[in-house]
Amino acid sequence: MRQPKRIMVTGGCGFIGSNFVRHVLETYPDAHVVNLDALTYAGSLENLRDVEGNPRYSFVKGDICDPGAVHAAMDGADAVVHFAAESHVDRSIEGPSVFVKTNVIGTQVLLDAALKAKPEIYIQISTDEVYGSLGPDGLFTETTPLSPNSPYSASKAGADLLALAYRHTFGLPVAVTRCSNNYGPYQFPEKLIPLFINNALRDIPVPLYGDGLNVRDWIHVLDHCRAVDMVMRGGRPGEVYNIGGGNERKNIEITRYILRSLGKPESLVSYVKDRLGHDRRYAIDSSKIQKELGWKPQYDFEAGLDDTIRWYGEHQEWCRKVGNPE
């Protein structure tokens, strides 16, 4: 079992990254976290205000495409956990080039730096979207062929393949994790759950794509963070680990649940033109990580969603700050 003392996290000011940084600092009193983040629109220092004075936490503002910044931040790292990514599908359709630059070129810069820094483990954080779209039955496994359908998912698939190629060619201790849709605190309010919560709180229509019947597998972000932690400490280099919550829900079901919880009418639902190439269904088989590393999700979906709805209601000032950065 690895016991990394110096952990470099990329994108630690984003949604999942900030939750992971907090998880490590709270769980391991001897661990130091170095957070490299470019502070793009979806990354905010507000996400880690509560740890910025912690002597075991260091923030470095820098772009993963900048070799100098990457080498400096990675120096002495026992583990590298690569969260940083452009991740919004709609934005990738509007402008694919930034997704290729950040997600592919940025990953290549990190991998080159890791060859010199020689961490014990390098974790490539990916997504179930690289597998494409499922029919009404079946689950994504680690051996499901990659079939990405958006510029975003294609750029993530490219990054995964680069990382695994560095393992095969150079022996870099790479592991890849592919997770289903995350929900929870500190998610930038452009994604479905926080967007719909915030709109409903203000009695603004919630824009639901197509017929609302697209299916996603949802996992609480803290369950995801625990899974990544387990891979960081016990995962096998060269392996892919799927992480899923086992909570398949149609988008319309999520929407109706949020509205009911907030006492808002279903008339707030505004059906809008479907996203180009919108995948119909994702669902994850996470039996590998459960059997090998003993991980399993702890959050009940409805209870976790209730907590999330409550969190956004209590953190409207945070929503204002991250949505309108100074």
C-alpha positions as CSV (number, residue, x, y, z in Angstrom):
1,M,0.0,0.0,0.0
2,R,1.5,3.4,-1.0
3,Q,1.6,6.1,1.5
4,P,2.2,9.3,-0.5
5,K,3.3,12.3,1.6
6,R,3.4,14.9,-1.2
7,I,0.5,14.8,-3.6
8,M,0.3,17.1,-6.6
9,V,-3.3,17.7,-7.7
10,T,-4.1,19.5,-11.0
11,G,-7.4,21.4,-11.2
12,G,-7.7,21.4,-7.4
13,C,-9.9,24.6,-7.5
14,G,-12.5,22.9,-9.5
15,F,-15.5,20.9,-8.4
16,I,-14.1,17.4,-7.9
17,G,-10.5,18.5,-7.4
18,S,-11.4,20.8,-4.5
19,N,-13.4,18.1,-2.8
20,F,-10.4,15.7,-3.2
21,V,-8.0,18.3,-1.8
22,R,-10.2,18.7,1.3
23,H,-10.6,14.9,1.6
24,V,-6.9,14.3,1.6
25,L,-6.1,17.1,4.1
26,E,-8.9,15.8,6.5
27,T,-8.0,12.2,6.2
28,Y,-4.2,12.1,6.2
29,P,-2.6,14.4,8.8
30,D,0.9,13.8,7.4
31,A,0.1,14.6,3.7
32,H,0.9,17.8,1.9
33,V,-1.1,18.8,-1.2
34,V,0.2,21.0,-4.0
35,N,-2.6,22.3,-6.1
36,L,-1.8,23.5,-9.6
37,D,-4.7,25.4,-11.1
38,A,-5.0,28.0,-13.9
39,L,-8.2,29.4,-12.3
40,T,-10.3,29.3,-15.5
41,Y,-14.0,30.1,-15.2
42,A,-14.8,26.8,-13.5
43,G,-12.0,26.9,-11.0
44,S,-12.2,29.3,-8.0
45,L,-10.2,30.0,-4.9
46,E,-13.6,30.3,-3.2
47,N,-13.8,26.5,-3.3
48,L,-10.9,26.1,-0.9
49,R,-11.1,29.2,1.3
50,D,-11.4,26.9,4.4
51,V,-8.0,25.3,3.8
52,E,-5.9,28.2,2.3
53,G,-4.2,28.8,5.7
54,N,-3.4,25.1,6.2
55,P,0.4,24.6,6.3
56,R,0.0,21.3,4.5
57,Y,-1.6,22.9,1.5
58,S,0.1,24.9,-1.3
59,F,-1.6,26.6,-4.2
60,V,0.3,27.3,-7.4
61,K,-1.4,29.3,-10.1
62,G,-0.4,27.8,-13.4
63,D,-1.5,26.2,-16.7
64,I,-0.9,22.5,-17.2
65,C,0.2,23.4,-20.8
66,D,3.1,25.3,-19.3
67,P,6.1,22.9,-18.8
68,G,7.8,25.3,-16.4
69,A,4.9,25.6,-14.1
70,V,4.2,21.9,-14.2
71,H,7.8,20.8,-13.4
72,A,8.0,23.2,-10.5
73,A,4.7,22.1,-9.0
74,M,5.5,18.4,-9.5
75,D,8.9,18.5,-7.9
76,G,9.2,16.0,-5.1
77,A,5.6,14.6,-5.6
78,D,5.0,11.0,-4.5
79,A,1.6,11.0,-6.3
80,V,0.1,13.0,-9.2
81,V,-3.7,13.2,-9.5
82,H,-4.7,14.9,-12.7
83,F,-8.2,16.4,-12.5
84,A,-7.7,19.5,-14.6
85,A,-9.8,19.5,-17.7
86,E,-12.2,21.4,-19.8
87,S,-15.4,19.3,-19.1
88,H,-18.5,21.0,-20.4
89,V,-19.9,19.2,-23.5
90,D,-21.8,22.2,-24.7
91,R,-18.7,24.4,-24.6
92,S,-16.8,21.7,-26.5
93,I,-19.3,21.8,-29.3
94,E,-19.0,25.6,-29.5
95,G,-15.2,25.6,-29.4
96,P,-13.4,22.2,-29.6
97,S,-9.8,23.6,-29.8
98,V,-9.5,24.6,-26.2
99,F,-10.6,21.1,-25.2
100,V,-7.9,19.5,-27.4
101,K,-5.2,21.9,-26.0
102,T,-6.1,21.5,-22.3
103,N,-7.2,17.9,-22.2
104,V,-4.7,16.4,-24.7
105,I,-1.6,18.7,-24.8
106,G,-1.9,19.5,-21.1
107,T,-1.9,15.8,-20.3
108,Q,1.1,15.2,-22.5
109,V,3.0,18.0,-20.7
110,L,2.2,16.4,-17.3
111,L,3.2,13.0,-18.5
112,D,6.6,14.3,-19.7
113,A,7.1,16.0,-16.3
114,A,6.2,12.8,-14.5
115,L,8.9,10.9,-16.4
116,K,11.4,13.2,-14.7
117,A,9.7,13.6,-11.3
118,K,9.2,9.8,-11.0
119,P,6.1,9.8,-8.7
120,E,5.0,6.4,-7.3
121,I,1.6,6.8,-9.0
122,Y,0.1,9.0,-11.6
123,I,-3.7,9.0,-11.8
124,Q,-5.5,10.1,-15.0
125,I,-9.0,11.2,-14.0
126,S,-11.4,10.5,-16.8
127,T,-15.1,10.0,-17.6
128,D,-17.5,7.3,-18.6
129,E,-18.3,9.5,-21.6
130,V,-15.3,8.1,-23.4
131,Y,-17.3,4.9,-23.9
132,G,-20.0,6.6,-25.9
133,S,-23.7,5.8,-25.6
134,L,-25.4,2.7,-24.3
135,G,-28.6,1.2,-25.4
136,P,-31.4,0.4,-22.9
137,D,-29.4,-2.5,-21.4
138,G,-25.9,-3.3,-20.3
139,L,-23.1,-1.5,-18.4
140,F,-19.7,0.1,-19.3
141,T,-16.8,-2.1,-18.2
142,E,-13.1,-1.3,-18.3
143,T,-12.9,-3.4,-21.5
144,T,-15.7,-1.6,-23.3
145,P,-14.3,-0.1,-26.6
146,L,-13.8,3.6,-26.5
147,S,-16.4,5.4,-28.7
148,P,-16.6,9.1,-27.8
149,N,-19.3,11.2,-29.4
150,S,-18.4,14.8,-28.4
151,P,-15.2,16.8,-28.8
152,Y,-15.0,16.8,-25.0
153,S,-15.2,13.0,-24.6
154,A,-12.9,12.5,-27.6
155,S,-10.3,14.8,-26.0
156,K,-10.6,12.8,-22.7
157,A,-10.2,9.5,-24.6
158,G,-7.1,10.8,-26.3
159,A,-5.6,11.8,-22.9
160,D,-6.4,8.4,-21.5
161,L,-4.7,6.6,-24.4
162,L,-1.6,8.9,-24.1
163,A,-1.4,8.1,-20.4
164,L,-1.6,4.4,-20.9
165,A,0.9,4.6,-23.8
166,Y,3.4,6.3,-21.4
167,R,2.9,3.3,-19.1
168,H,3.5,0.8,-21.9
169,T,6.4,2.7,-23.5
170,F,8.2,4.3,-20.6
171,G,7.0,2.3,-17.6
172,L,5.3,5.4,-16.0
173,P,3.1,4.1,-13.1
174,V,-0.2,5.3,-14.6
175,A,-3.7,4.3,-13.6
176,V,-6.9,5.6,-15.2
177,T,-10.2,6.2,-13.4
178,R,-13.4,6.7,-15.4
179,C,-16.3,8.0,-13.3
180,S,-20.0,8.6,-13.9
181,N,-21.8,11.9,-13.3
182,N,-20.9,13.6,-10.1
183,Y,-23.1,15.7,-7.9
184,G,-22.5,17.5,-4.6
185,P,-21.1,20.8,-3.2
186,Y,-18.9,23.2,-5.1
187,Q,-20.0,22.2,-8.6
188,F,-19.9,25.1,-11.0
189,P,-23.5,26.2,-11.6
190,E,-23.6,25.4,-15.4
191,K,-24.0,21.6,-14.8
192,L,-27.5,20.1,-14.6
193,I,-28.1,19.7,-10.9
194,P,-26.7,23.0,-9.6
195,L,-28.1,24.9,-12.5
196,F,-31.6,23.5,-12.0
197,I,-31.4,24.1,-8.2
198,N,-30.3,27.7,-8.6
199,N,-32.8,28.4,-11.4
200,A,-35.6,26.9,-9.3
201,L,-34.6,28.9,-6.2
202,R,-35.1,32.0,-8.3
203,D,-38.2,30.8,-10.1
204,I,-36.3,30.8,-13.4
205,P,-37.2,28.1,-16.0
206,V,-35.0,25.0,-16.0
207,P,-33.8,24.2,-19.6
208,L,-34.2,20.4,-20.1
209,Y,-32.8,19.0,-23.3
210,G,-35.0,17.1,-25.7
211,D,-37.5,14.8,-24.1
212,G,-35.7,14.6,-20.8
213,L,-35.3,10.8,-21.0
214,N,-31.5,10.7,-21.3
215,V,-30.2,8.4,-18.5
216,R,-27.1,9.1,-16.4
217,D,-25.5,7.1,-13.5
218,W,-25.0,9.5,-10.6
219,I,-22.4,9.4,-7.8
220,H,-21.8,11.8,-4.9
221,V,-18.5,13.6,-5.3
222,L,-17.2,12.4,-1.9
223,D,-17.7,8.8,-3.0
224,H,-15.7,9.5,-6.1
225,C,-12.9,11.1,-4.0
226,R,-12.7,8.1,-1.8
227,A,-12.4,5.9,-4.8
228,V,-9.6,8.0,-6.3
229,D,-7.8,7.9,-2.9
230,M,-8.0,4.1,-2.9
231,V,-6.6,3.9,-6.4
232,M,-3.8,6.4,-5.4
233,R,-2.9,4.1,-2.5
234,G,-3.6,0.6,-3.8
235,G,-4.4,0.7,-7.5
236,R,-2.3,-1.2,-10.0
237,P,-0.3,0.8,-12.6
238,G,-1.5,0.2,-16.1
239,E,-5.0,-0.5,-15.0
240,V,-8.3,1.3,-15.7
241,Y,-10.9,1.5,-12.9
242,N,-14.5,2.4,-13.5
243,I,-16.3,4.3,-10.7
244,G,-20.1,4.5,-10.6
245,G,-22.8,5.2,-8.1
246,G,-25.3,2.6,-9.4
247,N,-27.9,5.3,-9.5
248,E,-29.4,5.5,-13.0
249,R,-31.9,8.3,-13.4
250,K,-33.6,10.0,-16.3
251,N,-32.9,13.7,-16.5
252,I,-36.6,14.4,-16.1
253,E,-36.6,12.4,-12.9
254,I,-33.8,14.5,-11.4
255,T,-35.6,17.7,-12.5
256,R,-38.9,16.7,-11.0
257,Y,-37.2,15.7,-7.7
258,I,-35.4,19.0,-7.4
259,L,-38.6,21.0,-8.1
260,R,-40.6,18.9,-5.6
261,S,-37.9,19.3,-2.9
262,L,-38.0,23.1,-3.3
263,G,-41.8,23.3,-3.5
264,K,-41.6,24.6,-7.1
265,P,-44.1,23.8,-9.9
266,E,-43.3,21.5,-12.8
267,S,-44.3,24.4,-15.1
268,L,-40.8,25.7,-14.5
269,V,-39.5,22.9,-16.9
270,S,-38.6,24.4,-20.3
271,Y,-38.0,21.7,-22.9
272,V,-35.2,23.0,-25.2
273,K,-33.7,21.8,-28.5
274,D,-31.6,18.7,-27.8
275,R,-27.8,18.9,-27.7
276,L,-26.0,17.9,-30.8
277,G,-25.0,14.2,-30.6
278,H,-26.5,13.8,-27.1
279,D,-25.7,10.4,-25.7
280,R,-28.8,8.5,-24.6
281,R,-27.6,6.5,-21.7
282,Y,-24.5,5.9,-19.5
283,A,-24.2,3.2,-16.8
284,I,-21.1,2.0,-15.0
285,D,-20.0,-1.5,-13.9
286,S,-17.7,-0.7,-10.9
287,S,-17.3,-4.3,-9.7
288,K,-13.5,-4.2,-10.5
289,I,-12.6,-1.4,-8.0
290,Q,-15.0,-2.9,-5.5
291,K,-13.4,-6.4,-5.7
292,E,-9.8,-5.2,-5.9
293,L,-9.7,-2.3,-3.6
294,G,-12.8,-2.7,-1.4
295,W,-14.5,0.5,-2.5
296,K,-18.2,1.0,-2.6
297,P,-20.4,4.1,-2.7
298,Q,-21.6,5.2,0.7
299,Y,-24.2,7.9,-0.2
300,D,-27.8,7.1,-0.7
301,F,-28.7,9.0,-3.8
302,E,-31.9,10.7,-2.6
303,A,-30.2,11.6,0.8
304,G,-27.2,12.9,-1.1
305,L,-29.3,14.9,-3.5
306,D,-31.3,16.4,-0.5
307,D,-27.9,17.5,1.1
308,T,-26.8,19.0,-2.2
309,I,-30.1,21.0,-2.7
310,R,-29.7,22.2,0.9
311,W,-26.1,23.2,0.3
312,Y,-26.8,25.3,-2.7
313,G,-29.7,27.0,-0.9
314,E,-27.3,27.9,2.0
315,H,-24.5,29.0,-0.3
316,Q,-26.1,31.5,-2.6
317,E,-23.2,33.9,-1.9
318,W,-20.8,31.3,-3.1
319,C,-22.9,30.8,-6.3
320,R,-22.8,34.6,-6.9
321,K,-19.0,34.8,-6.4
322,V,-18.1,31.9,-8.7
323,G,-20.7,32.8,-11.3
324,N,-19.5,36.4,-11.4
325,P,-15.8,36.5,-10.5
326,E,-14.2,39.9,-9.9
